[in-house]
Amino acid sequence: MSNFASRSAQLRCFRRYLFSRALNQCSSTQSSPPLKSCDYFSSQSIILLRPGIQTPMMLHRYLCSTAAKPDSGEGQNSGQSSDAGKAVRGGPVSWLSFLLLVCTGAGLIFYYDKEKKRHIEGRLLCKINAASTAVKEGPSAGKAAIGGPFNLINDEGKNVTEKDFFGKWALVYFGFTHCPDICPDELVKLAEAVDKIKAKIGVDIVPVFISVDPERDTVEQVHEYVKEFHPNLIGLTGTPDEVRKAARAYRVYYMKTEEEGSDYLVDHSIMMYLMDPKMEFVKNFGKNNDVDSLTNGIIEAMKKYKH
């Protein structure tokens, strides 16, 4: 009786232990339904409760099997979880490495292209600077083909040619006496520049006005016109053919416009030509020059003049 009672006590202890273990297994296992595991344990527990000599051996087998199953299950789960962990960890890292590689390659290509363009632009700029320096410091290619022989009549009725102006500097302007505003403005500027040059460096420059409207600009008309601007201003006119030759020699464009009977305007080049004492071209000055810039430009050109 004492052996039976002690054995029953042992079985009750094992039953409690196995029951608690089964409950833990049922709650931790997600793949198998809880009821099946509990039913399986209940059937085994019924066998364990039967008294007899085989009960300890069956209990030992049951404990071994139940101890092995959770371990094997946990091993599989841990293996799966480790594999899953490797997959989860391996995937983003490989993609991140690929993205870093692509970004690095793109950055290197961008940097290379930028440096290449900078190098090409630098070389081109050096060539441009060298070319411009060579042009500035190089020898003169020669004088412009401006100026030449002419045969006209001055405002006093005398025939004159370019040779009559030899030995003095001359400032030549082409226009016409019926010009409403441009010619008067340019002649006023020319006259003031001539006086300023005389005051600054003591050189007399002969101001010359050549008409491009020979049909209306008679000798008398030209004489009255030029004396309104400067006492030394020489006016020249002539036949249409002679005026055309002079204008062509100085590369001057002119043409009648807005003709209404005898009233018309003449469109022409607005330019002053500085001629040296041999009546050879030195420099031209456009409408954009005011009196001061015209004066300084003429003085500078005269200082650079080589006899």
C-alpha positions as MATLAB code, in Angstrom:
seq = 'MSNFASRSAQLRCFRRYLFSRALNQCSSTQSSPPLKSCDYFSSQSIILLRPGIQTPMMLHRYLCSTAAKPDSGEGQNSGQSSDAGKAVRGGPVSWLSFLLLVCTGAGLIFYYDKEKKRHIEGRLLCKINAASTAVKEGPSAGKAAIGGPFNLINDEGKNVTEKDFFGKWALVYFGFTHCPDICPDELVKLAEAVDKIKAKIGVDIVPVFISVDPERDTVEQVHEYVKEFHPNLIGLTGTPDEVRKAARAYRVYYMKTEEEGSDYLVDHSIMMYLMDPKMEFVKNFGKNNDVDSLTNGIIEAMKKYKH';
ca = [
       0.000    0.000    0.000;
       2.825    2.357    0.860;
       4.473    1.716   -2.531;
       1.188    2.278   -4.311;
       0.554    5.550   -2.441;
       4.038    6.854   -3.163;
       3.680    5.859   -6.799;
       0.341    7.640   -7.006;
       1.878   10.757   -5.507;
       4.658   10.622   -8.077;
       2.144   10.224  -10.872;
       0.157   13.197   -9.628;
       3.324   15.306   -9.596;
       4.244   14.210  -13.118;
       0.709   14.845  -14.247;
       0.819   18.396  -12.954;
       4.205   18.939  -14.557;
       3.117   17.491  -17.880;
      -0.149   19.438  -17.820;
       1.672   22.741  -17.237;
       4.178   21.862  -19.951;
       1.375   20.988  -22.355;
      -0.323   24.289  -21.652;
       2.885   26.171  -22.372;
       3.369   24.229  -25.572;
      -0.196   24.915  -26.705;
       0.115   28.618  -26.054;
       3.522   28.971  -27.756;
       2.776   26.866  -30.846;
       1.102   28.786  -33.693;
       1.097   26.271  -36.501;
      -0.874   23.556  -34.679;
      -4.344   24.129  -33.224;
      -4.327   24.190  -29.410;
      -7.125   21.666  -29.011;
      -5.312   18.860  -30.842;
      -2.214   19.172  -28.677;
      -4.292   19.189  -25.534;
      -6.333   16.202  -26.731;
      -3.146   14.324  -27.515;
      -1.845   15.031  -24.045;
      -5.118   14.024  -22.442;
      -5.083   10.602  -24.112;
      -1.539   10.039  -22.990;
      -2.344   11.199  -19.478;
      -5.129    8.676  -19.289;
      -2.635    5.914  -20.045;
      -0.316    7.256  -17.407;
      -3.011    7.114  -14.779;
      -3.556    3.385  -15.253;
      -1.862    1.517  -12.442;
       0.573   -1.209  -13.292;
       4.147   -2.074  -13.860;
       4.272   -0.467  -17.380;
       3.328    2.969  -16.147;
       6.871    4.156  -15.300;
       8.214    2.901  -18.630;
       5.401    4.580  -20.593;
       5.910    7.709  -18.584;
       9.573    7.657  -19.423;
       8.816    7.174  -23.143;
       6.262    9.971  -23.075;
       8.620   12.359  -21.368;
      11.342   11.552  -23.850;
       9.010   12.014  -26.830;
       7.493   15.232  -25.531;
      10.901   16.553  -24.629;
      12.257   15.741  -28.077;
       9.301   17.148  -30.029;
       9.448   20.668  -28.660;
      13.201   20.706  -29.093;
      12.915   19.549  -32.681;
      10.124   22.030  -33.283;
      12.079   24.808  -31.697;
      15.112   23.809  -33.755;
      13.096   23.940  -36.942;
      11.510   27.227  -35.953;
      14.858   28.661  -34.990;
      16.330   27.439  -38.259;
      13.476   28.960  -40.198;
      13.699   32.142  -38.204;
      17.455   32.273  -38.714;
      16.981   31.629  -42.415;
      14.280   34.235  -42.531;
      16.498   36.598  -40.626;
      19.265   36.022  -43.091;
      16.879   36.663  -45.981;
      15.487   39.753  -44.358;
      18.881   41.047  -43.442;
      20.522   40.009  -46.701;
      17.946   41.546  -49.054;
      18.108   45.232  -48.048;
      21.848   45.174  -47.607;
      22.406   43.904  -51.147;
      20.036   46.502  -52.617;
      21.668   49.213  -50.542;
      25.071   48.166  -51.818;
      23.776   48.276  -55.379;
      22.305   51.755  -54.893;
      25.532   52.986  -53.343;
      27.463   51.586  -56.288;
      25.158   53.287  -58.800;
      25.318   56.618  -56.954;
      29.092   56.444  -56.731;
      29.415   55.671  -60.438;
      27.046   58.486  -61.396;
      28.961   60.906  -59.201;
      32.276   59.930  -60.774;
      30.856   60.323  -64.287;
      29.400   63.753  -63.441;
      32.683   64.900  -61.910;
      34.653   63.653  -64.906;
      32.380   65.437  -67.400;
      32.524   68.660  -65.384;
      36.297   68.602  -65.170;
      36.564   67.768  -68.851;
      34.357   70.739  -69.829;
      36.314   73.017  -67.514;
      39.563   71.859  -69.051;
      38.272   72.411  -72.606;
      36.892   75.861  -71.751;
      40.165   76.793  -70.098;
      42.166   75.805  -73.147;
      39.745   77.652  -75.443;
      39.956   80.777  -73.290;
      43.746   80.631  -73.359;
      43.709   80.374  -77.140;
      41.290   83.313  -77.438;
      43.411   85.441  -75.129;
      46.549   84.505  -76.996;
      44.923   85.334  -80.322;
      43.616   88.682  -79.101;
      47.029   89.536  -77.632;
      48.679   88.624  -80.899;
      46.294   90.864  -82.815;
      46.836   93.781  -80.447;
      50.601   93.432  -80.396;
      51.044   92.386  -83.974;
      52.067   94.612  -86.881;
      49.478   96.717  -88.649;
      47.862   95.110  -91.660;
      47.888   98.463  -93.475;
      45.689  101.504  -93.775;
      42.056  101.357  -94.720;
      41.219  102.125  -98.316;
      39.424  105.353  -97.428;
      40.104  108.618  -99.182;
      41.476  109.416 -102.567;
      41.601  111.988 -105.317;
      38.668  114.313 -105.916;
      37.968  117.434 -107.984;
      35.324  119.700 -106.444;
      34.416  123.380 -106.045;
      34.784  125.177 -102.754;
      32.288  127.638 -101.271;
      34.207  130.506 -102.897;
      33.828  129.043 -106.398;
      37.361  127.729 -106.825;
      38.275  124.281 -108.087;
      40.099  122.272 -105.450;
      41.571  118.781 -105.236;
      42.908  116.706 -102.378;
      46.338  118.193 -103.003;
      45.137  121.591 -101.822;
      44.912  120.151  -98.314;
      48.415  118.702  -98.175;
      50.500  119.804  -95.193;
      47.619  120.141  -92.737;
      45.395  117.825  -90.769;
      41.808  117.687  -92.038;
      38.518  116.531  -90.565;
      36.059  115.656  -93.368;
      32.292  115.295  -93.056;
      29.715  114.465  -95.787;
      26.208  115.955  -95.557;
      23.781  118.381  -97.183;
      22.571  121.856  -96.370;
      18.862  120.957  -96.194;
      19.477  118.377  -93.499;
      17.008  119.133  -90.685;
      18.925  118.050  -87.574;
      21.718  115.462  -87.905;
      24.086  117.475  -90.079;
      23.793  120.663  -87.979;
      24.442  118.699  -84.782;
      27.479  116.970  -86.244;
      28.926  120.171  -87.661;
      28.524  121.966  -84.329;
      30.361  119.120  -82.657;
      33.072  119.180  -85.327;
      33.611  122.929  -84.941;
      33.869  122.743  -81.147;
      36.327  119.826  -81.332;
      38.544  121.729  -83.748;
      38.718  124.708  -81.382;
      39.448  122.502  -78.359;
      42.247  120.693  -80.182;
      43.792  124.063  -81.088;
      43.607  125.134  -77.447;
      45.039  121.873  -76.066;
      47.889  120.982  -78.405;
      48.148  124.043  -80.672;
      47.437  122.179  -83.921;
      45.196  123.673  -86.603;
      42.840  121.132  -88.124;
      41.011  122.103  -91.316;
      37.296  121.317  -91.072;
      35.822  120.196  -94.427;
      32.171  119.798  -95.436;
      31.396  117.905  -98.666;
      27.840  118.061  -99.982;
      26.042  114.905 -101.143;
      23.192  116.953 -102.597;
      24.821  118.728 -105.583;
      21.474  119.441 -107.248;
      20.420  121.912 -104.548;
      23.708  122.745 -102.815;
      25.100  125.476 -105.014;
      28.289  127.362 -104.201;
      26.295  130.219 -102.653;
      24.103  127.848 -100.649;
      27.106  125.989  -99.299;
      28.956  129.226  -98.458;
      26.081  130.598  -96.370;
      25.642  127.254  -94.673;
      29.219  126.557  -93.556;
      29.812  130.051  -92.162;
      27.040  129.449  -89.640;
      29.185  126.822  -87.859;
      32.833  127.874  -88.065;
      34.773  130.605  -89.915;
      37.391  128.093  -91.078;
      34.920  125.436  -92.234;
      35.446  124.797  -95.955;
      32.420  123.744  -97.984;
      32.776  121.662 -101.158;
      30.273  120.825 -103.860;
      30.412  119.933 -107.529;
      28.716  118.071 -110.305;
      26.745  114.943 -109.435;
      29.432  112.809 -111.047;
      32.320  114.419 -109.134;
      30.411  114.227 -105.853;
      29.713  110.560 -106.523;
      33.426  109.880 -107.107;
      34.418  111.631 -103.877;
      31.784  109.785 -101.862;
      32.889  106.478 -103.318;
      36.519  107.219 -102.459;
      35.556  107.794  -98.820;
      33.135  104.826  -98.747;
      30.183  107.115  -98.077;
      26.640  105.970  -98.784;
      23.931  108.477  -99.801;
      20.543  108.314 -101.492;
      17.498  110.556 -101.966;
      14.423  109.709  -99.887;
      10.867  111.064  -99.481;
      10.954  113.038 -102.704;
       8.026  115.427 -103.194;
       8.856  117.709 -106.068;
      11.907  119.753 -105.121;
      11.585  118.928 -101.430;
      13.409  115.749 -100.385;
      15.857  114.395  -97.875;
      19.126  112.570  -98.429;
      19.953  109.478  -96.447;
      23.739  109.268  -95.959;
      26.531  107.930  -93.787;
      27.125  109.845  -90.550;
      30.877  109.783  -90.152;
      33.848  112.103  -89.681;
      37.195  111.190  -91.255;
      40.498  112.320  -89.776;
      43.027  112.740  -92.593;
      46.761  113.241  -92.089;
      48.815  115.983  -93.791;
      49.083  113.730  -96.876;
      45.286  113.391  -96.998;
      45.570  109.755  -96.046;
      43.029  108.174  -93.741;
      43.905  107.947  -90.017;
      40.676  107.309  -88.100;
      36.908  107.724  -88.364;
      34.475  108.926  -85.682;
      30.774  108.131  -85.586;
      27.692  109.841  -84.253;
      28.062  108.215  -80.837;
      31.030  110.457  -79.962;
      30.337  113.645  -78.069;
      32.578  116.722  -78.246;
      34.969  115.567  -75.525;
      35.374  112.014  -76.804;
      35.815  113.329  -80.333;
      38.463  115.803  -79.182;
      40.367  113.263  -77.110;
      40.106  110.634  -79.836;
      41.577  112.956  -82.440;
      44.406  114.043  -80.160;
      45.260  110.446  -79.302;
      45.219  109.441  -82.972;
      47.484  112.347  -83.860;
      49.973  111.367  -81.143;
      50.151  107.811  -82.498;
      50.597  109.060  -86.028;
      53.815  108.008  -87.755;
      55.162  110.264  -90.451;
];
